[in-house]
Amino acid sequence: MPKFYARRQYTILAALTGLIGSVALFNSPTASAALPTPVSGATARSYLASLTVATEDRTGYDRDLFPHWITQSGNCNTREVVLDRDGTNVVQDSSCAATSGSWYSPYDGATWSAASDVDIDHLVPLAEAWDSGADSWTTSRRQSFANDLTRPQLIAVTDNVNQSKGDQDPATWMPSVSSYRCTYARAWVQVKYYYGLSVDSAEKSALTNYLSGC
């Protein structure tokens, strides 16, 4: 084969290879934002200023009063939807359970390759919501709160970090990754504002401090 044609074939092959690589890169799965982007720091500060300050009351709380992990579509419940949204290269089986993938936990900076190592955190905990106004809600509204995929309320994180957080508010618990605390505070205030929940004095003071740097 003449050198001219060989060189031309090589050039065409290289161009096609580059194009295929570009298409593969464009189509390759990437991790989406861990939760819907919360409001800006300025908006969060405005929201916080308008929230009612009240003493919390947990009388009558039961987690079952917040129906959670409801079916969202097909065989997928809320947990499975968030695992798929927050993970990278997530593969799900016919029942929508995640069989592989990786999950980065912004609370502690850890990455996990097994869905069993990941919890879906209610950023504003269910008990905290009850304490600050959800005790007067209908079951339907509590269900909406517990499965809210629109507000920055659900996020995939390291399971034992979620368990360590428990029902604490920002006065006593914040993510160990300090660079994430502004996002966390903004999301917390947005959720409380949207649902008309109150804050206690210590919670408001902590949020004021965290938001001052946002």
Sequence and secondary structure as in RCSB ss.txt:
>XXXX:A:sequence
MPKFYARRQYTILAALTGLIGSVALFNSPTASAALPTPVSGATARSYLASLTVATEDRTGYDRDLFPHWITQSGN
CNTREVVLDRDGTNVVQDSSCAATSGSWYSPYDGATWSAASDVDIDHLVPLAEAWDSGADSWTTSRRQSFANDLT
RPQLIAVTDNVNQSKGDQDPATWMPSVSSYRCTYARAWVQVKYYYGLSVDSAEKSALTNYLSGC
>XXXX:A:secstr
  HHHHHHHHHHHHHHHHHHHHHHHHHS     SS     HHHHHHHHHHS B     TT  GGGS  S EEETT
EEHHHHHHHHHEEEEEE TT  EEEEEEEETTTTEEES GGGEEEEESS HHHHHHTTGGGS HHHHHHHHT SS
STTEEEEEHHHHHHHTT  TTT   SSGGGHHHHHHHHHHHHHHHT  B HHHHHHHHHHHTT 
